[in-house]
Amino acid sequence: IYGPAEEEIDTLLGTLLVAPPAQEADTVGLALSGGANMIYDGGMRDAWQFISGASGYNSWLSDETDQEILFGRASAGAQYVGSKTLARLEGVFDHLNYGGESLLNAYGAAARWNQAIDEEWLATFNGKVEQRDYTDNEERDALYGEARFTAHRLLEKQRYRVHATAGAFREDAEIDGFSNQGWLAELGAEASLPFSVTAYATAGYRVTDYDEILLASLQGSPRE
């Protein structure tokens, strides 16, 4: 099911009817994803490794081809593997195709730091900076940055894991109506079950505040 749940929306101009192409639609389809990663290890302990990878996702829909998504990612960089530390820095390129047309190219750098505190606690820091270039809407082109910190608790000889994440982000677009910033929080749990089965659950909350009103005739205040 795609599209808004209601055919009418309330605006400063009154109640407007959602255009037929954007109304809710039912369809069936298929989605496939895959990827490959390479690690070059020099054979030394507590040393740097060279890493690279590629992944992709594609969906096919029977009646709503304009909603099909194609996503591809390529990355390369280096990582340090120590007895209690993993540090990674890589360059990343993403391409997003929506409805059979190119939508977005994004390129930037991503960093990750894992630190084992003891046998039960693990700390993780993730950060990234990327330039987002839209094919048709240059006003949405933006520099995006994000940072996240996660604390992991390992239980019962690592059979169970719980984690809590806090983060912040900023998107600096060509016009202020698309520029935004905010924060996020997440709680999750993971359990290793018999027969090599893993069960997990995650709940998150994200707050986004935009710098300026995008459409003055339809909005009374900047989007949240």
Salt bridges, closest charged atoms under 4 A:
ASP94 OD1 - ARG73 NE 2.65
GLU120 OE1 - ARG153 NH2 2.97
GLU130 OE2 - ARG132 NE 2.70
GLU146 OE2 - ARG148 NE 2.78
GLU171 OE2 - ARG132 NH1 3.38
ASP172 OD1 - ARG170 NH2 3.77
GLU186 OE2 - HIS163 NE2 3.07
ASP211 OD2 - ARG170 NH2 2.99
